[in-house]
Amino acid sequence: MEDKRYAVLIDSDNISAKYITAILDEMTKYGIITYKRIYGDWTNNQASKWRDELLTNSITPIQQFCNTAGKNATDSALIIDAMDILYTGRVEGFCIVSSDSDFTKLASRLRESGMEVIGMGESKTPKSFKAACSVFTNLEILFEQDADKAKENISQKTIQEAIVEIITENENNGKKTGLGELGNSLLKKYSDFDVRNYGYSSLSKFIEEMEETFTLYKVDTTISVRLKDDSLKREQLEAYIRECVHQSMGEGVDLAAMGQKLHKKYPDFKVKEYGYSTLQKFVSHIPGLLLVTESETVKRLMEQDAPRKEKGREAGAAPYIWTPLNKKKKGRR
């Protein structure tokens, strides 16, 4: 599933330039930004603090002269642009950054058209605008984070393991993992997750620091994440399991013993990193192997074409249950 595309429209008359980094970083949780526009009267000295930020963050300024004293000149221009963008069909959502209630009707209209509307503003923002948005974020809370919050965060290693599980699950289903999708999945798993609490300005920089595990790549405008060298490691694991089973000379290998062998040879091996909850499910995707269920607690891995031995069994004992991986049939084959 591709990342959602958003148009970020900023009302410079009501929002301070100090929030711009927090605004753009927050939007990485939702998807990719295809429009970045800010509206104001750039001939006014009050807009000077925004000018440096425009170039740094590649934001397109929209000039709107103030024709009547005391009137907000940017409202109508922002509203008209939002409707024009809506009808292009090139976005799935909008981020309206303002503390002004004049955008309440716009937010409602965009949602009626199936758009997700992310609102951002200061605490003074009227409740009507907050209620009209799909999600509203208080910029003051976003900007003034508690310095001690990082100490209470989930460990970075735990987040890394969660990312591995998300990517692996997608790969097992033949899907790529977009950066925006990954951010959303992490938020669903850990609702208070925020890369800024770990000292990073964006999710992409957070991922880049774990270069030994993950690789970022771009296709068109979509940034995706994949595991680094995972396919090679998996092939090595499968080859080792097949070798152990083959060397058993038809006796097969107890599944629990196989797990011990894997951990001895590959101390960092964790089956959950490959998207499986148990070793049994992991080996079930290795072609050419069978799982023999000898009892409720004993399972044995065997080569699919190997002769099956039943030495030492008592007369009248129930037959083994030979279980081809991914298929279950009772009785002898």
Secondary structure, DSSP 8 states (H G I E B T S, - for coil): ---EEEEEEEETTTS-GGGHHHHHHHHTTTEEEEEEEEEE-TTSGGGHHHHHHHHHTT-EEEE----STTS-SHHHHHHHHHHHHHHHT--SEEEEE-S-GGGHHHHHHHHHTT-EEEEEE-TTS-HHHHHHSSEEEEHHHHHS--TTGGGGS--HHHHHHHHHHHHHHHHHTT--EEHHHHHHHHHHHSTT--GGGGT-SSHHHHHHTTTTTEEEEEETTEEEEEETTHHHHHHHHHHHHHHHHHHTTTS-EEHHHHHHHHHHH-TT--GGGGT-SSHHHHHTTSTTEEEEE-SSS-EEEEETTS----TT--TT----EEEETT----S--
